[in-house]
Amino acid sequence: MERRGDWTITQTREAYRNPWIRVVEHQVIRPDGSEGIYGVIDAGHNAGTVVIDDDDNIVLLEEFVFPLGVTTLQIPSGQYRDGESPLAAAKRELAEETGIAAANWIDLGKFALSGGISTQMSHVFLARELSYGESHLEETEQIVVRKVPLCDAIDMCMTSHIVDSVSLVGIFRAAAWLRKNDNQVNSGNTSFGSQV
């Protein structure tokens, strides 16, 4: 038996697996003493990058998202597993999806994508001082790269034109970091995020 807070896990089995996700079903005793099940999705982790150029434009990807059945705007991001650092994954995904590399990376922290059902954490970065090359998309990816003024992207988040959670958190954290550090670049005050 395993304890997680006031929950007791009496048995665990893998219910499903494919190359991208794994579903684990736990037999549990709930905090109220009743028995039940709790399904947890392991989808690895996610690294996302808010890419802002010298003109304060943000790079967004226009991409069809199969589970939602719609085309969305989102920041470059993708899955990684243990053994790859979040920063390495963010750099890899950015290069693959856009062909962009950055000389300046700022760590904006991590957050749980959907803590009630999944172990997946997303780590977000701000990338500046950009250079451009060719993308290397996977066969399943159909991506159009767009540049949008950062202020417009924030409005798009507020009006639900951007709905992807990694993008929402990343854009708002990047905007907050830039606002806080805009006049403090040389002060060493990087309590919201740290350069890596």
Secondary structure in CASP SS format (residue, H / E / C, confidence):
PFRMAT SS
TARGET T0000
AUTHOR 0000-0000-0000
METHOD secondary structure of the structure
MODEL  1
M C 1.00
E E 1.00
R E 1.00
R E 1.00
G C 1.00
D C 1.00
W E 1.00
T E 1.00
I E 1.00
T E 1.00
Q E 1.00
T E 1.00
R E 1.00
E E 1.00
A E 1.00
Y E 1.00
R E 1.00
N C 1.00
P C 1.00
W C 1.00
I C 1.00
R E 1.00
V E 1.00
V E 1.00
E E 1.00
H E 1.00
Q E 1.00
V E 1.00
I E 1.00
R C 1.00
P C 1.00
D C 1.00
G C 1.00
S C 1.00
E E 1.00
G E 1.00
I E 1.00
Y E 1.00
G E 1.00
V E 1.00
I E 1.00
D E 1.00
A C 1.00
G C 1.00
H E 1.00
N E 1.00
A E 1.00
G E 1.00
T E 1.00
V E 1.00
V E 1.00
I E 1.00
D C 1.00
D C 1.00
D C 1.00
D C 1.00
N E 1.00
I E 1.00
V E 1.00
L E 1.00
L E 1.00
E E 1.00
E E 1.00
F E 1.00
V E 1.00
F C 1.00
P C 1.00
L C 1.00
G C 1.00
V E 1.00
T E 1.00
T E 1.00
L E 1.00
Q E 1.00
I C 1.00
P C 1.00
S E 1.00
G E 1.00
Q E 1.00
Y E 1.00
R C 1.00
D C 1.00
G C 1.00
E C 1.00
S C 1.00
P H 1.00
L H 1.00
A H 1.00
A H 1.00
A H 1.00
K H 1.00
R H 1.00
E H 1.00
L H 1.00
A H 1.00
E H 1.00
E H 1.00
T H 1.00
G C 1.00
I E 1.00
A E 1.00
A E 1.00
A E 1.00
N E 1.00
W E 1.00
I E 1.00
D E 1.00
L E 1.00
G E 1.00
K E 1.00
F E 1.00
A E 1.00
L C 1.00
S C 1.00
G C 1.00
G C 1.00
I C 1.00
S E 1.00
T C 1.00
Q C 1.00
M E 1.00
S E 1.00
H E 1.00
V E 1.00
F E 1.00
L E 1.00
A E 1.00
R E 1.00
E E 1.00
L E 1.00
S E 1.00
Y E 1.00
G C 1.00
E C 1.00
S C 1.00
H C 1.00
L C 1.00
E C 1.00
E C 1.00
T C 1.00
E C 1.00
Q C 1.00
I E 1.00
V E 1.00
V E 1.00
R E 1.00
K E 1.00
V E 1.00
P E 1.00
L H 1.00
C H 1.00
D H 1.00
A H 1.00
I H 1.00
D H 1.00
M H 1.00
C H 1.00
M H 1.00
T C 1.00
S C 1.00
H C 1.00
I C 1.00
V C 1.00
D C 1.00
S H 1.00
V H 1.00
S H 1.00
L H 1.00
V H 1.00
G H 1.00
I H 1.00
F H 1.00
R H 1.00
A H 1.00
A H 1.00
A H 1.00
W H 1.00
L H 1.00
R H 1.00
K H 1.00
N H 1.00
D C 1.00
N C 1.00
Q C 1.00
V C 1.00
N C 1.00
S C 1.00
G C 1.00
N C 1.00
T C 1.00
S C 1.00
F C 1.00
G C 1.00
S E 1.00
Q E 1.00
V C 1.00
END
